[in-house]
Amino acid sequence: MSMPPGMPLPALLVPDCTSEKAHRAAYERAKADNSIFVCITRQGAHWNVVLDVISRPLVTDEAAKILRSAVEELVATGAAAGGADYSTEYISMHQVGSEGRAREIAAAFHAAIYGLQQLQITVPLPRQSA
């Protein structure tokens, strides 16, 4: 079962891109659909989570703070024991303990980014007064 482009993926549909061929195919598909790229990859006994907004609109600074806080909390609690790389365009979390947990994290961030971007489009930020 696949989701239409531009929709958050449920955890079970987050692709396993451990092989370079699978990673390349999923990334190219997301790019062609103008979607946010998300995947998990296996590294030894652990899993990694990767999200890339590719060419989608960036989230606001306020929304980015919320996402960064969530990334930092996952690292602090050991859910991403290998740490994380984060920017407003990219999130990568390392050494997640299980495939199920990696899928859950990937799906949650994927949905959050889509939701924040949709909210930003629907409710533009008020203009700053000089």
NUMIVO-159770 format. One record per atom (N, C-alpha, C, O, CB): residue number from 1; residue in three letters; atom name; x negated, y negated, z negated. Coordinates in Angstrom, 3 decimals. Glycine has a CB too. Layout:
<atoms>
num, residuo, atomo, x, y, z
NUM, ala, CA, X, Y, Z
...
</atoms>
This chain:
<atoms>
num, residuo, atomo, x, y, z
1, met, N, -0.849, 1.176, 0.000
1, met, CA, 0.000, 0.000, 0.000
1, met, C, -0.894, -1.237, 0.000
1, met, O, -1.829, -1.325, -0.795
1, met, CB, 0.966, 0.001, -1.224
2, ser, N, -0.616, -2.180, 0.875
2, ser, CA, -1.404, -3.415, 0.888
2, ser, C, -0.482, -4.594, 0.619
2, ser, O, 0.733, -4.518, 0.804
2, ser, CB, -2.148, -3.595, 2.246
3, met, N, -1.092, -5.678, 0.180
3, met, CA, -0.356, -6.896, -0.142
3, met, C, -0.538, -7.870, 1.015
3, met, O, -1.551, -7.826, 1.713
3, met, CB, -0.845, -7.523, -1.499
4, pro, N, 0.444, -8.754, 1.221
4, pro, CA, 0.246, -9.762, 2.250
4, pro, C, -0.911, -10.687, 1.883
4, pro, O, -1.180, -10.905, 0.701
4, pro, CB, 1.531, -10.571, 2.460
5, pro, N, -1.606, -11.238, 2.902
5, pro, CA, -2.705, -12.165, 2.593
5, pro, C, -2.209, -13.315, 1.728
5, pro, O, -1.073, -13.770, 1.864
5, pro, CB, -3.337, -12.714, 3.888
6, gly, N, -3.075, -13.773, 0.841
6, gly, CA, -2.718, -14.906, 0.005
6, gly, C, -1.969, -14.537, -1.256
6, gly, O, -1.423, -15.409, -1.931
6, gly, CB, -1.907, -15.851, 0.783
7, met, N, -1.935, -13.261, -1.581
7, met, CA, -1.233, -12.812, -2.789
7, met, C, -2.243, -12.183, -3.750
7, met, O, -3.175, -11.507, -3.313
7, met, CB, -0.096, -11.793, -2.433
8, pro, N, -2.063, -12.401, -5.056
8, pro, CA, -2.942, -11.726, -6.016
8, pro, C, -2.775, -10.213, -5.926
8, pro, O, -1.678, -9.718, -5.667
8, pro, CB, -2.650, -12.208, -7.450
9, leu, N, -3.849, -9.492, -6.136
9, leu, CA, -3.803, -8.036, -6.079
9, leu, C, -3.549, -7.442, -7.449
9, leu, O, -4.139, -7.888, -8.433
9, leu, CB, -5.096, -7.485, -5.506
10, pro, N, -2.674, -6.435, -7.532
10, pro, CA, -2.573, -5.688, -8.787
10, pro, C, -3.875, -4.901, -8.995
10, pro, O, -4.590, -4.615, -8.035
10, pro, CB, -1.326, -4.725, -8.774
11, ala, N, -4.170, -4.561, -10.226
11, ala, CA, -5.434, -3.907, -10.570
11, ala, C, -5.721, -2.678, -9.710
11, ala, O, -6.857, -2.480, -9.282
11, ala, CB, -5.424, -3.510, -12.026
12, leu, N, -4.727, -1.866, -9.457
12, leu, CA, -4.954, -0.634, -8.687
12, leu, C, -5.361, -0.894, -7.246
12, leu, O, -5.939, -0.015, -6.607
12, leu, CB, -3.711, 0.215, -8.702
13, leu, N, -5.073, -2.081, -6.715
13, leu, CA, -5.411, -2.386, -5.324
13, leu, C, -6.696, -3.193, -5.170
13, leu, O, -7.087, -3.510, -4.047
13, leu, CB, -4.282, -3.133, -4.686
14, val, N, -7.357, -3.530, -6.270
14, val, CA, -8.651, -4.213, -6.173
14, val, C, -9.632, -3.218, -5.554
14, val, O, -9.816, -2.124, -6.089
14, val, CB, -9.159, -4.729, -7.593
15, pro, N, -10.265, -3.581, -4.433
15, pro, CA, -11.115, -2.601, -3.751
15, pro, C, -12.409, -2.298, -4.488
15, pro, O, -13.002, -3.165, -5.131
15, pro, CB, -11.440, -3.088, -2.375
16, asp, N, -12.832, -1.038, -4.377
16, asp, CA, -14.136, -0.605, -4.868
16, asp, C, -15.106, -0.829, -3.720
16, asp, O, -15.052, -0.131, -2.708
16, asp, CB, -14.126, 0.911, -5.353
17, cys, N, -15.986, -1.796, -3.879
17, cys, CA, -16.927, -2.170, -2.824
17, cys, C, -18.354, -1.762, -3.179
17, cys, O, -19.309, -2.478, -2.878
17, cys, CB, -16.863, -3.674, -2.568
18, thr, N, -18.483, -0.608, -3.818
18, thr, CA, -19.803, -0.141, -4.211
18, thr, C, -20.695, 0.059, -2.984
18, thr, O, -21.874, -0.294, -3.013
18, thr, CB, -19.691, 1.164, -5.008
19, ser, N, -20.147, 0.616, -1.922
19, ser, CA, -20.952, 0.781, -0.705
19, ser, C, -20.994, -0.547, 0.052
19, ser, O, -20.033, -1.316, 0.042
19, ser, CB, -20.373, 1.918, 0.204
20, glu, N, -22.121, -0.793, 0.703
20, glu, CA, -22.261, -2.041, 1.463
20, glu, C, -21.218, -2.125, 2.578
20, glu, O, -20.708, -3.206, 2.872
20, glu, CB, -23.678, -2.153, 2.056
21, lys, N, -20.907, -1.003, 3.189
21, lys, CA, -19.909, -0.979, 4.262
21, lys, C, -18.540, -1.411, 3.732
21, lys, O, -17.852, -2.203, 4.376
21, lys, CB, -19.820, 0.432, 4.889
22, ala, N, -18.140, -0.900, 2.573
22, ala, CA, -16.854, -1.274, 1.971
22, ala, C, -16.860, -2.747, 1.574
22, ala, O, -15.864, -3.445, 1.768
22, ala, CB, -16.551, -0.390, 0.739
23, his, N, -17.973, -3.222, 1.021
23, his, CA, -18.088, -4.624, 0.615
23, his, C, -17.954, -5.539, 1.825
23, his, O, -17.191, -6.505, 1.801
23, his, CB, -19.432, -4.876, -0.100
24, arg, N, -18.689, -5.235, 2.870
24, arg, CA, -18.645, -6.061, 4.076
24, arg, C, -17.241, -6.089, 4.680
24, arg, O, -16.755, -7.149, 5.074
24, arg, CB, -19.650, -5.543, 5.110
25, ala, N, -16.593, -4.929, 4.754
25, ala, CA, -15.249, -4.855, 5.336
25, ala, C, -14.241, -5.651, 4.508
25, ala, O, -13.425, -6.386, 5.064
25, ala, CB, -14.795, -3.392, 5.445
26, ala, N, -14.295, -5.508, 3.182
26, ala, CA, -13.348, -6.237, 2.324
26, ala, C, -13.603, -7.736, 2.382
26, ala, O, -12.656, -8.523, 2.406
26, ala, CB, -13.447, -5.745, 0.869
27, tyr, N, -14.867, -8.142, 2.405
27, tyr, CA, -15.200, -9.572, 2.464
27, tyr, C, -14.739, -10.176, 3.791
27, tyr, O, -14.149, -11.256, 3.817
27, tyr, CB, -16.724, -9.784, 2.281
28, glu, N, -15.010, -9.475, 4.886
28, glu, CA, -14.583, -9.974, 6.203
28, glu, C, -13.065, -10.051, 6.307
28, glu, O, -12.535, -10.981, 6.914
28, glu, CB, -15.133, -9.078, 7.317
29, arg, N, -12.357, -9.083, 5.722
29, arg, CA, -10.890, -9.100, 5.727
29, arg, C, -10.361, -10.303, 4.944
29, arg, O, -9.441, -10.984, 5.394
29, arg, CB, -10.332, -7.789, 5.130
30, ala, N, -10.943, -10.560, 3.776
30, ala, CA, -10.528, -11.714, 2.972
30, ala, C, -10.824, -13.018, 3.711
30, ala, O, -10.010, -13.940, 3.710
30, ala, CB, -11.239, -11.705, 1.600
31, lys, N, -11.974, -13.084, 4.330
31, lys, CA, -12.350, -14.283, 5.079
31, lys, C, -11.400, -14.514, 6.245
31, lys, O, -10.961, -15.642, 6.470
31, lys, CB, -13.790, -14.169, 5.587
32, ala, N, -11.080, -13.466, 6.984
32, ala, CA, -10.167, -13.581, 8.127
32, ala, C, -8.758, -13.982, 7.683
32, ala, O, -8.061, -14.701, 8.399
32, ala, CB, -10.112, -12.254, 8.897
33, asp, N, -8.341, -13.518, 6.504
33, asp, CA, -7.011, -13.828, 5.971
33, asp, C, -6.994, -15.143, 5.194
33, asp, O, -5.940, -15.568, 4.720
33, asp, CB, -6.534, -12.697, 5.074
34, asn, N, -8.172, -15.798, 5.058
34, asn, CA, -8.302, -17.001, 4.239
34, asn, C, -7.817, -16.729, 2.813
34, asn, O, -7.101, -17.529, 2.210
34, asn, CB, -7.509, -18.171, 4.864
35, ser, N, -8.232, -15.582, 2.305
35, ser, CA, -7.848, -15.143, 0.964
35, ser, C, -9.034, -15.216, 0.021
35, ser, O, -10.180, -15.335, 0.456
35, ser, CB, -7.286, -13.717, 0.999
36, ile, N, -8.759, -15.144, -1.252
36, ile, CA, -9.804, -15.055, -2.258
36, ile, C, -10.329, -13.625, -2.263
36, ile, O, -9.554, -12.677, -2.386
36, ile, CB, -9.276, -15.472, -3.670
37, phe, N, -11.641, -13.468, -2.129
37, phe, CA, -12.255, -12.147, -2.133
37, phe, C, -12.399, -11.666, -3.566
37, phe, O, -12.855, -12.411, -4.433
37, phe, CB, -13.627, -12.170, -1.423
38, val, N, -12.015, -10.435, -3.815
38, val, CA, -12.174, -9.816, -5.115
38, val, C, -12.535, -8.351, -4.906
38, val, O, -12.023, -7.696, -3.998
38, val, CB, -10.883, -9.963, -5.972
39, cys, N, -13.428, -7.843, -5.763
39, cys, CA, -13.751, -6.424, -5.703
39, cys, C, -14.423, -6.005, -7.008
39, cys, O, -14.772, -6.832, -7.850
39, cys, CB, -14.664, -6.115, -4.486
40, ile, N, -14.589, -4.706, -7.142
40, ile, CA, -15.395, -4.138, -8.213
40, ile, C, -16.484, -3.309, -7.548
40, ile, O, -16.306, -2.819, -6.432
40, ile, CB, -14.526, -3.271, -9.208
41, thr, N, -17.610, -3.154, -8.235
41, thr, CA, -18.687, -2.300, -7.739
41, thr, C, -19.249, -1.492, -8.899
41, thr, O, -19.338, -1.975, -10.028
41, thr, CB, -19.806, -3.142, -7.058
42, arg, N, -19.620, -0.273, -8.605
42, arg, CA, -20.212, 0.592, -9.635
42, arg, C, -21.720, 0.411, -9.625
42, arg, O, -22.351, 0.375, -8.569
42, arg, CB, -19.837, 2.088, -9.404
43, gln, N, -22.287, 0.299, -10.820
43, gln, CA, -23.732, 0.204, -10.972
43, gln, C, -24.114, 1.129, -12.126
43, gln, O, -24.027, 0.748, -13.293
43, gln, CB, -24.200, -1.287, -11.235
44, gly, N, -24.529, 2.319, -11.795
44, gly, CA, -24.834, 3.319, -12.818
44, gly, C, -23.559, 3.698, -13.546
44, gly, O, -22.564, 4.062, -12.920
44, gly, CB, -25.895, 2.793, -13.816
45, ala, N, -23.590, 3.611, -14.877
45, ala, CA, -22.422, 3.967, -15.687
45, ala, C, -21.463, 2.797, -15.863
45, ala, O, -20.408, 2.950, -16.478
45, ala, CB, -22.865, 4.468, -17.046
46, his, N, -21.814, 1.643, -15.335
46, his, CA, -21.018, 0.432, -15.543
46, his, C, -20.424, -0.074, -14.235
46, his, O, -20.722, 0.430, -13.152
46, his, CB, -21.871, -0.662, -16.184
47, trp, N, -19.579, -1.083, -14.373
47, trp, CA, -18.900, -1.691, -13.229
47, trp, C, -19.129, -3.200, -13.244
47, trp, O, -19.319, -3.805, -14.299
47, trp, CB, -17.379, -1.368, -13.249
48, asn, N, -19.108, -3.786, -12.063
48, asn, CA, -19.208, -5.230, -11.910
48, asn, C, -17.917, -5.749, -11.291
48, asn, O, -17.224, -5.027, -10.575
48, asn, CB, -20.438, -5.617, -11.040
49, val, N, -17.607, -6.992, -11.572
49, val, CA, -16.436, -7.673, -11.010
49, val, C, -16.952, -8.849, -10.197
49, val, O, -17.803, -9.604, -10.667
49, val, CB, -15.429, -8.149, -12.138
50, val, N, -16.443, -9.009, -8.976
50, val, CA, -16.869, -10.106, -8.110
50, val, C, -15.652, -10.792, -7.518
50, val, O, -14.761, -10.138, -6.976
50, val, CB, -17.801, -9.595, -6.990
51, leu, N, -15.617, -12.128, -7.625
51, leu, CA, -14.598, -12.945, -6.958
51, leu, C, -15.296, -14.074, -6.225
51, leu, O, -16.262, -14.648, -6.729
51, leu, CB, -13.552, -13.506, -7.977
52, asp, N, -14.808, -14.390, -5.038
52, asp, CA, -15.363, -15.480, -4.239
52, asp, C, -14.186, -16.177, -3.571
52, asp, O, -13.425, -15.547, -2.837
52, asp, CB, -16.414, -14.957, -3.172
53, val, N, -14.032, -17.472, -3.823
53, val, CA, -12.880, -18.188, -3.256
53, val, C, -13.050, -18.456, -1.773
53, val, O, -12.112, -18.927, -1.129
53, val, CB, -12.664, -19.501, -3.986
54, ile, N, -14.213, -18.173, -1.213
54, ile, CA, -14.550, -18.340, 0.203
54, ile, C, -14.232, -19.773, 0.628
54, ile, O, -14.940, -20.699, 0.232
54, ile, CB, -13.773, -17.315, 1.090
55, ser, N, -13.192, -19.971, 1.418
55, ser, CA, -12.908, -21.325, 1.926
55, ser, C, -11.614, -21.901, 1.362
55, ser, O, -11.118, -22.910, 1.865
55, ser, CB, -12.830, -21.305, 3.446
56, arg, N, -11.064, -21.280, 0.332
56, arg, CA, -9.821, -21.775, -0.261
56, arg, C, -10.087, -23.077, -1.014
56, arg, O, -11.232, -23.356, -1.370
56, arg, CB, -9.202, -20.714, -1.210
57, pro, N, -9.052, -23.876, -1.262
57, pro, CA, -9.264, -25.116, -2.029
57, pro, C, -9.820, -24.808, -3.415
57, pro, O, -9.464, -23.799, -4.025
57, pro, CB, -7.944, -25.908, -2.156
58, leu, N, -10.678, -25.665, -3.899
58, leu, CA, -11.265, -25.478, -5.220
58, leu, C, -10.240, -25.774, -6.306
58, leu, O, -9.293, -26.531, -6.093
58, leu, CB, -12.498, -26.372, -5.393
59, val, N, -10.437, -25.182, -7.445
59, val, CA, -9.579, -25.479, -8.585
59, val, C, -10.041, -26.792, -9.207
59, val, O, -11.186, -27.204, -9.019
59, val, CB, -9.606, -24.321, -9.633
60, thr, N, -9.162, -27.438, -9.937
60, thr, CA, -9.500, -28.703, -10.590
60, thr, C, -10.536, -28.476, -11.685
60, thr, O, -10.766, -27.342, -12.107
60, thr, CB, -8.237, -29.364, -11.177
61, asp, N, -11.156, -29.553, -12.139
61, asp, CA, -12.129, -29.454, -13.225
61, asp, C, -11.482, -28.896, -14.485
61, asp, O, -12.094, -28.106, -15.205
61, asp, CB, -12.751, -30.825, -13.514
62, glu, N, -10.241, -29.307, -14.753
62, glu, CA, -9.532, -28.828, -15.942
62, glu, C, -9.288, -27.323, -15.853
62, glu, O, -9.478, -26.600, -16.831
62, glu, CB, -8.194, -29.574, -16.111
63, ala, N, -8.873, -26.862, -14.696
63, ala, CA, -8.634, -25.432, -14.509
63, ala, C, -9.944, -24.657, -14.577
63, ala, O, -9.984, -23.552, -15.118
63, ala, CB, -7.931, -25.172, -13.166
64, ala, N, -11.010, -25.226, -14.036
64, ala, CA, -12.310, -24.567, -14.066
64, ala, C, -12.773, -24.350, -15.506
64, ala, O, -13.402, -23.336, -15.810
64, ala, CB, -13.348, -25.393, -13.291
65, lys, N, -12.465, -25.295, -16.391
65, lys, CA, -12.833, -25.143, -17.800
65, lys, C, -12.129, -23.940, -18.423
65, lys, O, -12.724, -23.211, -19.217
65, lys, CB, -12.491, -26.418, -18.585
66, ile, N, -10.867, -23.735, -18.064
66, ile, CA, -10.110, -22.589, -18.573
66, ile, C, -10.735, -21.286, -18.079
66, ile, O, -10.924, -20.352, -18.858
66, ile, CB, -8.627, -22.676, -18.137
67, leu, N, -11.054, -21.222, -16.787
67, leu, CA, -11.663, -20.016, -16.230
67, leu, C, -13.027, -19.746, -16.862
67, leu, O, -13.338, -18.608, -17.212
67, leu, CB, -11.804, -20.144, -14.710
68, arg, N, -13.837, -20.794, -17.007
68, arg, CA, -15.153, -20.635, -17.621
68, arg, C, -15.029, -20.122, -19.054
68, arg, O, -15.806, -19.268, -19.482
68, arg, CB, -15.918, -21.965, -17.600
69, ser, N, -14.056, -20.642, -19.791
69, ser, CA, -13.831, -20.209, -21.167
69, ser, C, -13.494, -18.717, -21.211
69, ser, O, -13.984, -17.992, -22.077
69, ser, CB, -12.701, -21.034, -21.816
70, ala, N, -12.668, -18.269, -20.288
70, ala, CA, -12.297, -16.851, -20.244
70, ala, C, -13.515, -15.988, -19.907
70, ala, O, -13.709, -14.931, -20.506
70, ala, CB, -11.171, -16.616, -19.207
71, val, N, -14.330, -16.433, -18.956
71, val, CA, -15.553, -15.701, -18.603
71, val, C, -16.468, -15.611, -19.829
71, val, O, -16.974, -14.537, -20.157
71, val, CB, -16.295, -16.394, -17.414
72, glu, N, -16.672, -16.740, -20.496
72, glu, CA, -17.541, -16.766, -21.680
72, glu, C, -17.015, -15.862, -22.789
72, glu, O, -17.801, -15.216, -23.481
72, glu, CB, -17.678, -18.194, -22.204
73, glu, N, -15.716, -15.809, -22.964
73, glu, CA, -15.123, -14.955, -23.996
73, glu, C, -15.351, -13.475, -23.672
73, glu, O, -15.648, -12.682, -24.565
73, glu, CB, -13.611, -15.244, -24.132
74, leu, N, -15.213, -13.108, -22.398
74, leu, CA, -15.453, -11.718, -22.003
74, leu, C, -16.909, -11.323, -22.247
74, leu, O, -17.188, -10.192, -22.646
74, leu, CB, -15.090, -11.511, -20.522
75, val, N, -17.821, -12.234, -22.011
75, val, CA, -19.233, -11.958, -22.281
75, val, C, -19.471, -11.878, -23.792
75, val, O, -20.139, -10.960, -24.270
75, val, CB, -20.138, -13.051, -21.645
76, ala, N, -18.926, -12.835, -24.537
76, ala, CA, -19.137, -12.882, -25.992
76, ala, C, -18.586, -11.649, -26.699
76, ala, O, -19.171, -11.191, -27.681
76, ala, CB, -18.490, -14.129, -26.573
77, thr, N, -17.481, -11.109, -26.219
77, thr, CA, -16.878, -9.936, -26.858
77, thr, C, -17.450, -8.622, -26.343
77, thr, O, -17.056, -7.553, -26.809
77, thr, CB, -15.385, -9.949, -26.646
78, gly, N, -18.378, -8.688, -25.384
78, gly, CA, -19.008, -7.477, -24.874
78, gly, C, -18.280, -6.809, -23.732
78, gly, O, -18.724, -5.766, -23.251
78, gly, CB, -19.153, -6.515, -25.960
79, ala, N, -17.176, -7.375, -23.283
79, ala, CA, -16.442, -6.771, -22.164
79, ala, C, -17.269, -6.818, -20.883
79, ala, O, -17.143, -5.944, -20.026
79, ala, CB, -15.098, -7.489, -21.950
80, ala, N, -18.112, -7.836, -20.755
80, ala, CA, -19.057, -7.942, -19.641
80, ala, C, -20.450, -7.992, -20.279
80, ala, O, -21.078, -9.047, -20.371
80, ala, CB, -18.769, -9.231, -18.721
81, ala, N, -20.907, -6.816, -20.717
81, ala, CA, -22.124, -6.721, -21.527
81, ala, C, -23.365, -7.233, -20.814
81, ala, O, -24.331, -7.628, -21.467
81, ala, CB, -22.346, -5.298, -21.941
82, gly, N, -23.357, -7.232, -19.492
82, gly, CA, -24.512, -7.689, -18.731
82, gly, C, -24.469, -9.163, -18.402
82, gly, O, -25.303, -9.659, -17.644
82, gly, CB, -24.626, -6.911, -17.474
83, gly, N, -23.495, -9.872, -18.971
83, gly, CA, -23.392, -11.301, -18.713
83, gly, C, -22.552, -11.599, -17.492
83, gly, O, -21.893, -10.715, -16.943
83, gly, CB, -24.760, -11.899, -18.546
84, ala, N, -22.581, -12.858, -17.070
84, ala, CA, -21.754, -13.285, -15.943
84, ala, C, -22.393, -14.477, -15.255
84, ala, O, -23.120, -15.260, -15.867
84, ala, CB, -20.327, -13.635, -16.410
85, asp, N, -22.109, -14.594, -13.981
85, asp, CA, -22.458, -15.774, -13.196
85, asp, C, -21.138, -16.443, -12.858
85, asp, O, -20.171, -15.771, -12.501
85, asp, CB, -23.297, -15.410, -11.889
86, tyr, N, -21.096, -17.775, -12.971
86, tyr, CA, -19.839, -18.472, -12.791
86, tyr, C, -20.041, -19.818, -12.105
86, tyr, O, -20.969, -20.558, -12.432
86, tyr, CB, -19.154, -18.664, -14.128
87, ser, N, -19.182, -20.121, -11.170
87, ser, CA, -19.049, -21.465, -10.613
87, ser, C, -17.583, -21.613, -10.221
87, ser, O, -16.811, -20.666, -10.367
87, ser, CB, -20.025, -21.702, -9.371
88, thr, N, -17.191, -22.766, -9.734
88, thr, CA, -15.787, -22.933, -9.325
88, thr, C, -15.480, -22.171, -8.044
88, thr, O, -14.316, -22.038, -7.668
88, thr, CB, -15.462, -24.415, -9.133
89, glu, N, -16.513, -21.669, -7.369
89, glu, CA, -16.298, -20.897, -6.138
89, glu, C, -16.555, -19.399, -6.301
89, glu, O, -16.217, -18.615, -5.414
89, glu, CB, -17.185, -21.433, -5.048
90, tyr, N, -17.150, -18.994, -7.426
90, tyr, CA, -17.637, -17.629, -7.535
90, tyr, C, -17.653, -17.182, -8.991
90, tyr, O, -18.044, -17.942, -9.877
90, tyr, CB, -19.034, -17.508, -6.923
91, ile, N, -17.227, -15.949, -9.234
91, ile, CA, -17.345, -15.339, -10.555
91, ile, C, -17.901, -13.940, -10.357
91, ile, O, -17.410, -13.184, -9.519
91, ile, CB, -15.963, -15.307, -11.311
92, ser, N, -18.921, -13.596, -11.122
92, ser, CA, -19.487, -12.261, -11.091
92, ser, C, -19.739, -11.831, -12.534
92, ser, O, -20.463, -12.503, -13.269
92, ser, CB, -20.801, -12.216, -10.239
93, met, N, -19.143, -10.715, -12.935
93, met, CA, -19.335, -10.196, -14.293
93, met, C, -20.009, -8.838, -14.206
93, met, O, -19.672, -8.016, -13.354
93, met, CB, -17.978, -10.092, -15.059
94, his, N, -20.968, -8.613, -15.101
94, his, CA, -21.831, -7.443, -15.007
94, his, C, -21.661, -6.506, -16.206
94, his, O, -21.402, -6.940, -17.329
94, his, CB, -23.282, -7.880, -14.893
95, gln, N, -21.812, -5.228, -15.935
95, gln, CA, -21.789, -4.159, -16.935
95, gln, C, -20.482, -4.099, -17.716
95, gln, O, -20.474, -4.091, -18.947
95, gln, CB, -22.934, -4.334, -17.894
96, val, N, -19.390, -4.058, -16.983
96, val, CA, -18.089, -3.795, -17.598
96, val, C, -18.036, -2.294, -17.847
96, val, O, -18.478, -1.513, -17.004
96, val, CB, -16.880, -4.287, -16.682
97, gly, N, -17.504, -1.883, -18.988
97, gly, CA, -17.612, -0.504, -19.448
97, gly, C, -16.897, 0.563, -18.650
97, gly, O, -17.343, 1.710, -18.634
97, gly, CB, -17.133, -0.440, -20.784
98, ser, N, -15.803, 0.228, -17.988
98, ser, CA, -15.061, 1.256, -17.254
98, ser, C, -14.451, 0.674, -15.991
98, ser, O, -14.268, -0.537, -15.870
98, ser, CB, -13.964, 1.868, -18.138
99, glu, N, -14.141, 1.555, -15.058
99, glu, CA, -13.502, 1.124, -13.817
99, glu, C, -12.157, 0.470, -14.104
99, glu, O, -11.831, -0.561, -13.515
99, glu, CB, -13.321, 2.312, -12.864
100, gly, N, -11.373, 1.059, -15.004
100, gly, CA, -10.054, 0.501, -15.331
100, gly, C, -10.149, -0.909, -15.885
100, gly, O, -9.374, -1.787, -15.505
100, gly, CB, -9.343, 1.391, -16.332
101, arg, N, -11.107, -1.125, -16.790
101, arg, CA, -11.276, -2.460, -17.377
101, arg, C, -11.765, -3.452, -16.316
101, arg, O, -11.321, -4.600, -16.293
101, arg, CB, -12.272, -2.411, -18.566
102, ala, N, -12.673, -3.018, -15.441
102, ala, CA, -13.150, -3.891, -14.368
102, ala, C, -12.001, -4.287, -13.444
102, ala, O, -11.894, -5.446, -13.042
102, ala, CB, -14.265, -3.197, -13.564
103, arg, N, -11.144, -3.326, -13.108
103, arg, CA, -9.986, -3.628, -12.252
103, arg, C, -9.048, -4.622, -12.945
103, arg, O, -8.549, -5.557, -12.318
103, arg, CB, -9.217, -2.326, -11.896
104, glu, N, -8.815, -4.410, -14.238
104, glu, CA, -7.937, -5.298, -15.006
104, glu, C, -8.480, -6.733, -15.015
104, glu, O, -7.732, -7.686, -14.797
104, glu, CB, -7.784, -4.778, -16.453
105, ile, N, -9.770, -6.876, -15.265
105, ile, CA, -10.391, -8.201, -15.297
105, ile, C, -10.336, -8.842, -13.913
105, ile, O, -9.972, -10.010, -13.778
105, ile, CB, -11.853, -8.108, -15.789
106, ala, N, -10.696, -8.078, -12.893
106, ala, CA, -10.688, -8.606, -11.522
106, ala, C, -9.291, -9.088, -11.123
106, ala, O, -9.143, -10.176, -10.566
106, ala, CB, -11.176, -7.532, -10.531
107, ala, N, -8.283, -8.288, -11.405
107, ala, CA, -6.907, -8.654, -11.048
107, ala, C, -6.448, -9.892, -11.817
107, ala, O, -5.758, -10.746, -11.260
107, ala, CB, -5.951, -7.480, -11.323
108, ala, N, -6.826, -9.994, -13.089
108, ala, CA, -6.413, -11.144, -13.897
108, ala, C, -7.024, -12.439, -13.374
108, ala, O, -6.324, -13.444, -13.246
108, ala, CB, -6.809, -10.935, -15.360
109, phe, N, -8.317, -12.429, -13.072
109, phe, CA, -8.949, -13.631, -12.537
109, phe, C, -8.437, -13.959, -11.141
109, phe, O, -8.245, -15.128, -10.807
109, phe, CB, -10.462, -13.464, -12.509
110, his, N, -8.218, -12.941, -10.334
110, his, CA, -7.684, -13.146, -8.985
110, his, C, -6.325, -13.843, -9.061
110, his, O, -6.079, -14.813, -8.344
110, his, CB, -7.559, -11.792, -8.231
111, ala, N, -5.452, -13.349, -9.926
111, ala, CA, -4.125, -13.959, -10.096
111, ala, C, -4.225, -15.367, -10.678
111, ala, O, -3.494, -16.268, -10.267
111, ala, CB, -3.248, -13.084, -11.003
112, ala, N, -5.133, -15.552, -11.636
112, ala, CA, -5.282, -16.869, -12.261
112, ala, C, -5.732, -17.911, -11.244
112, ala, O, -5.195, -19.018, -11.214
112, ala, CB, -6.284, -16.801, -13.420
113, ile, N, -6.705, -17.569, -10.415
113, ile, CA, -7.199, -18.526, -9.426
113, ile, C, -6.107, -18.858, -8.416
113, ile, O, -5.912, -20.024, -8.075
113, ile, CB, -8.441, -17.970, -8.706
114, tyr, N, -5.394, -17.840, -7.936
114, tyr, CA, -4.288, -18.114, -7.014
114, tyr, C, -3.242, -19.007, -7.674
114, tyr, O, -2.771, -19.970, -7.069
114, tyr, CB, -3.640, -16.800, -6.542
115, gly, N, -2.883, -18.689, -8.903
115, gly, CA, -1.863, -19.469, -9.601
115, gly, C, -2.290, -20.910, -9.826
115, gly, O, -1.498, -21.831, -9.626
115, gly, CB, -1.537, -18.826, -10.927
116, leu, N, -3.543, -21.114, -10.242
116, leu, CA, -4.036, -22.468, -10.459
116, leu, C, -4.086, -23.254, -9.155
116, leu, O, -3.755, -24.440, -9.131
116, leu, CB, -5.418, -22.431, -11.102
117, gln, N, -4.498, -22.601, -8.071
117, gln, CA, -4.531, -23.298, -6.791
117, gln, C, -3.126, -23.635, -6.312
117, gln, O, -2.898, -24.723, -5.782
117, gln, CB, -5.255, -22.455, -5.746
118, gln, N, -2.182, -22.715, -6.491
118, gln, CA, -0.802, -22.981, -6.079
118, gln, C, -0.210, -24.120, -6.901
118, gln, O, 0.495, -24.976, -6.368
118, gln, CB, 0.062, -21.715, -6.224
119, leu, N, -0.497, -24.127, -8.189
119, leu, CA, -0.017, -25.202, -9.049
119, leu, C, -0.604, -26.544, -8.612
119, leu, O, 0.101, -27.553, -8.591
119, leu, CB, -0.374, -24.916, -10.516
120, gln, N, -1.879, -26.557, -8.268
120, gln, CA, -2.532, -27.780, -7.815
120, gln, C, -1.906, -28.296, -6.523
120, gln, O, -1.761, -29.506, -6.348
120, gln, CB, -4.027, -27.538, -7.613
121, ile, N, -1.538, -27.401, -5.625
121, ile, CA, -0.900, -27.790, -4.368
121, ile, C, 0.499, -28.316, -4.637
121, ile, O, 0.915, -29.314, -4.049
121, ile, CB, -0.847, -26.602, -3.386
122, thr, N, 1.227, -27.648, -5.523
122, thr, CA, 2.605, -28.003, -5.810
122, thr, C, 2.721, -29.274, -6.656
122, thr, O, 3.599, -30.104, -6.421
122, thr, CB, 3.287, -26.857, -6.513
123, val, N, 1.843, -29.419, -7.627
123, val, CA, 1.897, -30.559, -8.535
123, val, C, 0.565, -31.308, -8.435
123, val, O, -0.355, -31.042, -9.209
123, val, CB, 2.185, -30.100, -10.012
124, pro, N, 0.459, -32.239, -7.488
124, pro, CA, -0.801, -32.979, -7.350
124, pro, C, -1.125, -33.750, -8.626
124, pro, O, -0.231, -34.199, -9.344
124, pro, CB, -0.728, -33.946, -6.154
125, leu, N, -2.400, -33.892, -8.888
125, leu, CA, -2.831, -34.645, -10.063
125, leu, C, -2.417, -36.102, -9.932
125, leu, O, -2.475, -36.667, -8.840
125, leu, CB, -4.356, -34.536, -10.252
126, pro, N, -1.995, -36.723, -11.045
126, pro, CA, -1.654, -38.157, -10.995
126, pro, C, -2.896, -38.970, -10.696
126, pro, O, -4.006, -38.589, -11.069
126, pro, CB, -1.015, -38.627, -12.328
127, arg, N, -2.708, -40.079, -10.028
127, arg, CA, -3.823, -40.974, -9.723
127, arg, C, -4.327, -41.635, -10.990
127, arg, O, -3.558, -41.984, -11.885
127, arg, CB, -3.407, -42.039, -8.697
128, gln, N, -5.624, -41.794, -11.040
128, gln, CA, -6.252, -42.482, -12.165
128, gln, C, -6.008, -43.980, -12.012
128, gln, O, -6.176, -44.518, -10.918
128, gln, CB, -7.784, -42.166, -12.240
129, ser, N, -5.617, -44.664, -13.085
129, ser, CA, -5.459, -46.114, -13.010
129, ser, C, -6.797, -46.778, -13.261
129, ser, O, -7.590, -46.326, -14.086
129, ser, CB, -4.404, -46.615, -14.023
130, ala, N, -7.034, -47.860, -12.533
130, ala, CA, -8.338, -48.531, -12.610
130, ala, C, -8.426, -49.430, -13.811
130, ala, O, -9.454, -50.071, -14.029
130, ala, CB, -8.601, -49.336, -11.355
</atoms>
